[in-house]
């Protein structure tokens, strides 16, 4: 659990330094993730990014979403 908390804390700190405001966060998880993994990552995200909406997507969906932004 501490690895996710550390990573999310670094992202939040970097965003504050760059003066980037988040109103929602979308996390990608492996396609094989079980509901317990979603709950675990959600708990970590809510702890670090309290008050910010957290949404999940699978890694293949995240990759497709990223590629679709490159063609616009």
N, C-alpha and C positions, 0 to 999 in steps of 0.2 A: 504494500500500500504506500509506503513512504516514497517509492520511486515516482508514482503518479502525482503525489502531492508536491514533490520537489519540482517535477517538470511543469506542472500547472502554475506553481508559484513563480518560477522563472519566466514563464510566458506573461503572467500578469504583471510582474515587475518590469519586464521589457516594454510592455504596452504603456505602462504609466510613465516610464522614462521618455518614450516617444510621443506621449500625450495622445494615445489612441484610446478611445472610449468604446467599450463593448456593451451592446444591449442584448446580445444573445451569442451563444457559443455552440458550435457544432463539432462534435468529436467523432472520429472514425474508429470503428472497432473491427476486428477480423470477422469474416463472414461466418466463422464457426463459433462466435461468441454466444454464450448462453445467457438467459435472463439475469443470472447472478452476476455476470461480468458487467452487464449494463448497470445494474444496481450499484455495484462497487465503484465503477467509474463515475456514476452520477453522484454518489455520496462524496467522493473526492472533489469533484467539480463544484458542488454546492458549498463545500467547506471553503474552497479557495475563492470562488467567484460568487459569493453570496449576493442574492438579489438579481442575478443574471440568469436568463433562461438558458437551459442546457438541453441540446437535442443530440440525437445519435444517428449515425449513418454507418453502413458497412463500408469496408475499404474499397470494394469494387464500385459501389455507388459514388464514393468520394472521388475516385480516379476518373470516372466518367464525367462527373460534374466539373472537375478541373479541366479535362480535355475539351468539354463543350464551351468553356470560357475562352479557350485559345482560338476558336474558330470564329468568334464574333468580331 
